[in-house]
């Protein structure tokens, strides 16, 4: 499923997309989640969690933040 990306994003020897812990690929602004990532564990729950991680990383990039802002409702009534 990632063949159309070959030559545009860095892949491992099996064709999975390489990405960092925030799901960022070798091309800034492009995130990889789920079973297309190069990793050991391939489970649906992991893919869902990575989708959340990538969304937080994308928001961080768009807002030009250096870290992910976690809003846990502190200070709200």
BELCOR-V992422 format. One record per residue. N is the residue number from 1. RES is the residue in one small letter. PHI is phi in whole degrees, 0 to 359 (999 if undefined). PSI is psi in whole degrees, 0 to 359 (NA if undefined). BURIAL is + if it has 24 or more other ideal C-beta (glycine too) atoms within 12 Angstrom, else -. Layout:
BEGIN
n=N res=RES phi=PHI psi=PSI burial=BURIAL
n=N res=RES phi=PHI psi=PSI burial=BURIAL
END
This chain:
BEGIN
n=1 res=x phi=999 psi=349 burial=-
n=2 res=x phi=256 psi=6 burial=+
n=3 res=x phi=304 psi=324 burial=-
n=4 res=x phi=293 psi=347 burial=-
n=5 res=x phi=264 psi=350 burial=-
n=6 res=x phi=305 psi=134 burial=-
n=7 res=x phi=89 psi=346 burial=-
n=8 res=x phi=256 psi=327 burial=-
n=9 res=x phi=232 psi=149 burial=+
n=10 res=x phi=288 psi=133 burial=-
n=11 res=x phi=236 psi=164 burial=+
n=12 res=x phi=274 psi=185 burial=-
n=13 res=x phi=294 psi=342 burial=-
n=14 res=x phi=262 psi=359 burial=-
n=15 res=x phi=95 psi=3 burial=-
n=16 res=x phi=281 psi=148 burial=+
n=17 res=x phi=284 psi=132 burial=+
n=18 res=x phi=278 psi=138 burial=+
n=19 res=x phi=207 psi=162 burial=+
n=20 res=x phi=273 psi=186 burial=-
n=21 res=x phi=294 psi=343 burial=-
n=22 res=x phi=263 psi=13 burial=+
n=23 res=x phi=72 psi=11 burial=+
n=24 res=x phi=284 psi=131 burial=+
n=25 res=x phi=273 psi=187 burial=+
n=26 res=x phi=290 psi=349 burial=-
n=27 res=x phi=250 psi=113 burial=-
n=28 res=x phi=308 psi=133 burial=-
n=29 res=x phi=90 psi=355 burial=-
n=30 res=x phi=249 psi=123 burial=+
n=31 res=x phi=246 psi=148 burial=+
n=32 res=x phi=240 psi=135 burial=+
n=33 res=x phi=223 psi=158 burial=+
n=34 res=x phi=74 psi=214 burial=+
n=35 res=x phi=285 psi=359 burial=-
n=36 res=x phi=272 psi=348 burial=+
n=37 res=x phi=280 psi=149 burial=+
n=38 res=x phi=279 psi=109 burial=+
n=39 res=x phi=197 psi=173 burial=+
n=40 res=x phi=276 psi=317 burial=-
n=41 res=x phi=261 psi=130 burial=-
n=42 res=x phi=234 psi=96 burial=-
n=43 res=x phi=221 psi=152 burial=-
n=44 res=x phi=301 psi=318 burial=-
n=45 res=x phi=296 psi=325 burial=-
n=46 res=x phi=293 psi=318 burial=-
n=47 res=x phi=298 psi=320 burial=-
n=48 res=x phi=295 psi=315 burial=-
n=49 res=x phi=297 psi=321 burial=-
n=50 res=x phi=293 psi=327 burial=+
n=51 res=x phi=299 psi=318 burial=-
n=52 res=x phi=295 psi=316 burial=-
n=53 res=x phi=301 psi=314 burial=+
n=54 res=x phi=295 psi=322 burial=+
n=55 res=x phi=297 psi=317 burial=-
n=56 res=x phi=295 psi=320 burial=+
n=57 res=x phi=294 psi=320 burial=+
n=58 res=x phi=295 psi=318 burial=+
n=59 res=x phi=297 psi=319 burial=-
n=60 res=x phi=301 psi=317 burial=-
n=61 res=x phi=293 psi=314 burial=-
n=62 res=x phi=298 psi=319 burial=-
n=63 res=x phi=272 psi=3 burial=-
n=64 res=x phi=56 psi=44 burial=-
n=65 res=x phi=267 psi=158 burial=-
n=66 res=x phi=265 psi=347 burial=-
n=67 res=x phi=216 psi=165 burial=-
n=68 res=x phi=281 psi=131 burial=-
n=69 res=x phi=267 psi=119 burial=-
n=70 res=x phi=259 psi=120 burial=-
n=71 res=x phi=259 psi=104 burial=-
n=72 res=x phi=257 psi=17 burial=-
n=73 res=x phi=80 psi=10 burial=-
n=74 res=x phi=296 psi=134 burial=-
n=75 res=x phi=83 psi=3 burial=-
n=76 res=x phi=255 psi=147 burial=-
n=77 res=x phi=250 psi=NA burial=-
END
